[in-house]
C-alpha cells in the first residue's frame, strides 16, 4: 500500500506539523508533499529528514518570508501534485491540502485541523484584525475569500473520509461541507511531563502573541488581580503586550520545550483565554499537573473537565477571567491532580496511533470492498 501525505506548508514544528510527524511515524515509507518547505536543517528531524515534494510556490519571489501571501494561488498549486502512483492519500488540512486530485481507485482521507478559518465563520474577525474592513484592498480580499469558499466546498467532494481533530471541528466541517467526520484527537506528548511536582505561587500562560490568542485579556486580568503571572511566547503583539504588563507579570519571550515543561510542572494554574480548534497546551498543562482556567468555548470543552481538571469561564472578557481566577483562589473548585494526568492520557501519542491506524485500515478495507464510507 503506497501512501502519500500532503500538508499545506512546512515552515515550523507547530500543532498541525506534530500531527504530520506522528502520521509519518505510523507510515515511515510514505512520501511527503507540501506547497513549500522552508524547514531549517535543525527542524527536519520531525519529518525523518526525508525529501519533500513541493509546488511552484516554493520558487516564487519572497516565498520564504511571505508564502502565505500567495494564498490565491494555493488551490491551483495543490492540484498540480501528481499522486497517481499512490493507493492512499492522507491530507493534513487547515487550508487547501484536501484539494489534491485523485483517481477513483485511490482512497483519500483528510485529517482536518479546521476548515479554512478566514474564509468561513471567522472572515469578519480576520478582516477587522487586518484592517481590511473597507477600501479597495478590503474589497479585493473579500472577492478572493468568496472564490476560495466556492473552491473549498467543491474540493470537499474529493475526500472519501473526513477526520476531525475535535467535535468542535467536526461541527465546522458539517457547517461548511455538509459531510460527517470521525473525531481523532491530535497527539500530545504527555510522557515528557511529571505531574507530582510541588506547585508554586504563580500562574502561567504559553501562547503566540497574535490577536485571537487573547494574551492581552490575560495580562489585563492579572494586572487587576495583582497576582504573579509568567507569560511564555512572542509574536506580532509583543510590543503592545509588553506596554500593558504590570510589575507582577514576567514576559519570558519564546522558550525551548524544556523550559516550558519546567514552568508547567511548577505553576499554580494554567491560563488559556483563546477559542481554539483543539488546544494542545491545556492538555500539556494537565499532564504536568496544572489545573487549567480557560474560556469555555471550542476544543477546550472536550479536553478540560469543568470543576474537576480546571475552571471554564463563560465570556471572553477580563471580568469573566478575573472571577474565574478568584473562585479558583478561594478553593471553590475541588480539583484532583491525579485526575488531571488521567484526563491528559486520553490525548497521548499512543492513543492517536491506535485510533488513526484503525481508521485508515478500516476505511481502506471498506473502500476496496465498495462499502459505503459514511
N, C-alpha and C positions, 0 to 999 in steps of 0.2 A: 504494500500500500504506500504509494508515493504521496507525500504531504507537502503542501506549500503553506507557509504562514505569512500573512500580509498585514503590515502595520502602517499607519499613516506616515510618521516621521520618527527618525532616531536621532535625537539631539540631547537626551538626558536619560537618567535612570529613575524616572518618577513612577507614579502609580500604575499607569497602563503598561509601561515597559516592564514592570515587575510581573505582570500577568504574562506578557510575552516570554519573559525569562523562564517562567515555570512551564509554559506550553512547550518551549524548546527543550526543557529538561525531560518532559514526557516523551517528546519525539525528536531525539537528537539527530536523526538523519534528515529532518525536514529542511527544506530550502527557505530562505527568508527574503521577503520583498518589502521594500519601503520606498515612499516617494523620494525621500532624501536620507542620507546617512552622514551625519556630522559628529559622530561619536569620536572622542579622543582615544588614543591607544589605551589609556588607563581605564576607560569606561567600557571597553569591548568585552570584558570578561563575562558580562551577563548574557551576551549572545553567543558565548562559546568561541569568540574570536573568529567567527565564520564570515565568509564573504556575503555581502548584501547586494541584491539586485535592485537598482534604483531607477527612477524615472528621469525624463528630460529636465525636470525642475532642478535636479542636482547641479546642472551646469549653467543655469541661468544667472544673470548678473545679481550680485549681492545676496544670493540664495542662502549662503551660510549664516548671514546675520539677520536676514528678513524673509525667510522662506514662507512664513505664514501670509505674507502679502500676496503670494501667488495663489491664494485660495480659489479665485475664479477659474484657474487652470487645473486645479487638482482633480475634478471629475474626469476631465479628458485624460490627464496623466495616468490615473489609476486604471483606466480602461485599456491602456497600451501594454500592460503586463501580459506576456504570453504564458498562460498557465496550462496550456493544452497537454503537457506531459504528466499532470498530476491526477491522482484518484480522488484526493480530498483536499479542499482548500479551507483553511481556517483564517478568517479575517478578525483582526483586533480593531474594533471600530469606535471612534468618537468623532469622526468627520466624514471621510469618504471611502475608507478601506472596503466596506461591504459592496462597493460598486464595481468590483472586478468582474470581468466577463468569464463565464464558464460554460461548458457544453452540457448537454442533457445527461451524459454518463458520469459527470463529476458531481460529487457532493460538496456543497458549500455551507459550512457552519460559521455563523458570525457571532463572536463574543462582543457584546455591545456595552461599552463603558457609559455611553449616553448617546441618544440621537443628537445631532449637531446642535448644541445649545443655542448659539447665537442666531440660528436660522428658525428656531421654533419658539418655545414658550418664553425664552429669555431675550428675544430680539430687542424689545423696547429697553430693557435694562442695559444691554450692551451698547446700544446706540447712545443712550444717555451718558454712560460712563466714558464713551469715546468722543463725546461732544459732536455727535453726528445726527442730532435730532432735526436739524434744519440745514438749509443751504444745498448747493449743488453736490457736494461730496456725500451729504446725507441721502439725497435722492438717488445717487448712483449706487450707494451701498444698499439701500432698500431694494433697488431693482435686482442687484446681484443676489441678495438673500432670497428674493422671490423665486428667481430661476433655480437657485440652489435647492430650495424646498421642493420644487417640481422634480428635479433630478433625484433628490434624496428619496422621495416617495416612489418614483419609478424603479430606482435601483434596489429598493427593498424586495421587489419581486424576484431578484436574482439570488436571494438567500433561501436555502432549503430549511434551515432551522436557526432560530434566534436563541441566543443565550444571554441573559441579562445579569449584571453584577449585583442587582438587588431587586426587591419587589418594587421599590420606588421607580427604578429604571424600566422594569417590565411594564409598568403603567404608562411611562412615557413612550415606549415602543408601541403599545396598543394605541395611544392617542395619535401618534404620528403616522403609523403604518397599518393599523388595524390588524396586527399579527400577534399571536401569543408568543411568549418566551419562557423557556426554562430559566430558573434562577440558580446560579452557582456563584457564591460569594468569592471575591478576589482572595488570593493567597496572602497571608500575613505571617511574617517570620516571628512567631511568638516565642520561639525557643531561645532567642537571644536576650530575653528579659528574665530577671529574677524578681519575684513578687513579694518576698518576705522581708525586704529591707525596712528599717525604721523610717517613718515619714517625718519630713522636716517642715518647718513653718514657712512655706512659700508655695504659690500656685504657679502653674506652667502652661504656656501655650506655644505650639510649634506650627508655623504657617508661612506660606509665601505672602509677601506684603503686596497683595493686589486687592482691589476694592471689594470683590464679592466674598473674600475670606473674612471680612469684617474684623480685622485686627484692631481697627480704631475703636470699635464698640467695646472690646475687652479692655483696652487701655483707658478709655473714659470711665468705664465701670470701676476699675481698680484705683483710678485717681479719686473717685468718690468714696470708695470703701477704705482707702488708705491702708490696704493690705499689700504685702510683698508679692510681686509678680515677676517671673522670668519669661522673657519673650525670645524665642529662637526662630530665626528666619530672616530673609531680606526680600527685596523686590522693588517695584516701581513706586510704592507708597512709603519708602524708607524715610525720606525727609519729613513728610507730613506726620508720620507716626512718632518720629524722634522729637519733633517740636511739641507734641502734646503730652509726652510721657512725663509723669511726676517723678519725684526723687525715689520713691519706693519701687520703681519699675526698672529692671535691668534689661537692656536690649543687647543681646549677645551676637546678633547677626547670624549668618549661616554657620552651622557647626557640623562636624562629622558625626556619623551614626553612633560612635561610642560615647560621645558627649551627650547626645540626645538621650541615649539609653540610660546613662547615669542620672540625668535630671529627672527622667520619668520614674525611675526607681526610688527617688527620694522625695518627690513633690507631694504636697498635701492633697492636691486635686489638679485635674487637667481641664482647661477651658477650651471649648470648641463652639464658637458662635456662628459658624457658617452653615449654609444649607448645601450639603454635598450629595453627590450621587450615591456614594458609599461612605467614604471617610476612613482611611487606614489608621490615622493617628489615634482616634478614640479606641480602636481595638488594641493598638500597641500600648496605650496607656493602661488599659485594663489588664493586659498581660503583665505589665510592670507593677500591678497592684495599686494603681492610682484611680480613684473614683473620677468620673467624667461629669462635668457640668456643661451641658450642650443645648443649643437651640433645637427644640423638638420637632424638626421637620427634615425630610429627606432620609438618606440611608441610615443616619444615626439612630433612628427609631427602631431599626432592626438589629443594631449592634449593642445598644445600651439599654439595660432594663431599668426603667424609671423607679427610683426608690430602693433599688437593690444593688445595682452596679454604678449608679450615677443619678443625676438630677437633670431632668429636661425642663427647660423654661419655654413658655408658650409664645412669646413675642420677641422678635429680633430687635430689641431695644435695650438701651443702657439700664433703664429701671427694672426691666424683667430679669436681666442678668444679675443686677445688684441684689434683688430679692432672692434669687436662687442661691447665690453665694451666702447671703445672710442666713438663710434657712439651713444650709449645709454647715455653717459655722456653729450654730447653736445645737446641732445634733438632732435635727428634726427627722433625718433620714437614717435608718439603721442599715448601714452598708456592710456587707460581708466580703472581706478581702479575698477569701477563698473562692467565693462566687465570681469575683472579678476575673481571676485566672481561668476558671472553668468556662465562663462566657467567652473569653478570648480564644480558647482552644477550638471553639466551633469554626473559627475562621483560619485555621492553621494551613500551612503549605500541604501537609499530608491530606487534609480534608479536601482541599482543592484538587489535588492529583487524583484521588479516588473518584470524585464526582465527575471531573472533566473527562477522564479516561472512559468511565462508564457511559457518559453521554455520547462521546464520539463513536464508541464501539456499537452501542445500541442503535444509534441513528444510522450508522453505516450499514448495519445488518438489515434494518428496515428498508433503507434506500435500495439495497441490492435486490431485496425481495419484492420491491414495488409496493410496500405497505405505506399507508398514509403517515406523514411525519408530524402532523398536527392533530 
